[in-house]
């Protein structure tokens, strides 16, 4: 599998990339650690799944380091989706839109 032609098709992909770089720069993992987790996944992935694989690899690495659990990542993703649904078009999305949800 190869990387997509354009680096990012969606804003979330750029944010995911930036988050990965920031976590590396903060010392949470090395690029060798990243390559060990991401490489096998992306090599065996189907075309078009590059950024989904990237996301799964980052969650796996964070979980292995004890920084985030899969269930916590899923809960946060659900909160963001709910906040997006609750936010009027053109307004910034905030998690406060779903407090208590």
C-alpha positions as CSV (number, residue, x, y, z in Angstrom):
1,X,0.0,0.0,0.0
2,X,1.2,3.5,-0.8
3,X,0.4,6.8,0.8
4,X,-2.3,8.9,-0.8
5,X,-1.3,11.3,-3.6
6,X,-2.4,14.4,-1.8
7,X,-1.2,14.4,1.8
8,X,-4.6,15.2,3.4
9,X,-8.1,14.8,1.9
10,X,-9.8,15.8,5.1
11,X,-9.0,18.1,8.1
12,X,-9.0,15.2,10.5
13,X,-6.1,13.6,8.7
14,X,-4.0,16.7,9.0
15,X,-4.9,16.9,12.7
16,X,-4.1,13.2,13.2
17,X,-0.7,13.8,11.6
18,X,0.0,16.9,13.7
19,X,-1.0,15.0,16.9
20,X,1.4,12.2,16.1
21,X,4.2,14.6,15.4
22,X,3.5,16.5,18.6
23,X,3.4,13.3,20.7
24,X,6.7,12.3,19.2
25,X,8.3,15.7,19.8
26,X,7.0,15.6,23.4
27,X,8.9,12.3,23.9
28,X,6.0,10.0,24.3
29,X,7.4,7.7,21.6
30,X,10.3,7.6,19.1
31,X,9.9,7.4,15.4
32,X,11.4,3.9,15.6
33,X,8.6,3.0,18.0
34,X,6.0,4.5,15.6
35,X,7.5,2.6,12.6
36,X,7.3,-0.7,14.5
37,X,3.6,-0.2,15.1
38,X,2.5,1.6,11.9
39,X,4.7,-0.2,9.3
40,X,3.2,-3.7,9.5
41,X,-0.3,-2.3,9.6
42,X,0.1,-0.1,6.6
43,X,2.0,-2.7,4.6
44,X,-0.9,-5.2,4.9
45,X,-3.7,-2.6,4.5
46,X,-6.1,-2.3,1.6
47,X,-5.9,0.7,-0.7
48,X,-7.7,3.8,0.6
49,X,-7.3,2.9,4.3
50,X,-4.0,4.8,4.9
51,X,-5.3,7.4,7.4
52,X,-7.6,4.9,9.2
53,X,-4.6,2.6,9.6
54,X,-2.6,5.6,10.9
55,X,-5.3,6.3,13.5
56,X,-5.4,2.7,14.6
57,X,-1.7,2.5,14.9
58,X,-1.6,5.7,17.0
59,X,-4.3,4.4,19.4
60,X,-2.4,1.1,19.7
61,X,0.9,2.8,20.5
62,X,-0.8,5.1,23.0
63,X,-2.5,2.1,24.6
64,X,0.8,0.2,24.7
65,X,2.4,3.1,26.5
66,X,-0.4,3.4,29.0
67,X,-1.3,6.9,27.7
68,X,-4.8,6.2,26.5
69,X,-7.1,3.2,26.4
70,X,-9.1,2.2,23.3
71,X,-12.3,2.7,25.2
72,X,-11.3,6.2,26.2
73,X,-10.4,7.1,22.7
74,X,-13.8,5.7,21.5
75,X,-15.7,7.7,24.2
76,X,-13.9,10.9,23.2
77,X,-14.7,10.3,19.5
78,X,-18.4,9.8,20.4
79,X,-18.4,13.0,22.4
80,X,-16.9,14.9,19.4
81,X,-19.5,13.4,17.0
82,X,-22.3,14.3,19.4
83,X,-20.9,17.8,19.7
84,X,-20.7,18.2,16.0
85,X,-24.3,17.1,15.6
86,X,-25.4,19.6,18.3
87,X,-23.5,22.5,16.8
88,X,-25.2,24.9,14.4
89,X,-23.6,25.1,11.0
90,X,-20.8,27.6,10.9
91,X,-20.2,27.6,14.6
92,X,-17.1,26.2,16.3
93,X,-17.6,22.7,17.8
94,X,-16.9,22.4,21.5
95,X,-17.2,19.4,23.8
96,X,-19.2,21.6,26.2
97,X,-22.1,21.1,23.7
98,X,-22.4,17.5,25.0
99,X,-21.6,17.9,28.7
100,X,-23.6,15.3,30.6
101,X,-24.4,13.4,27.4
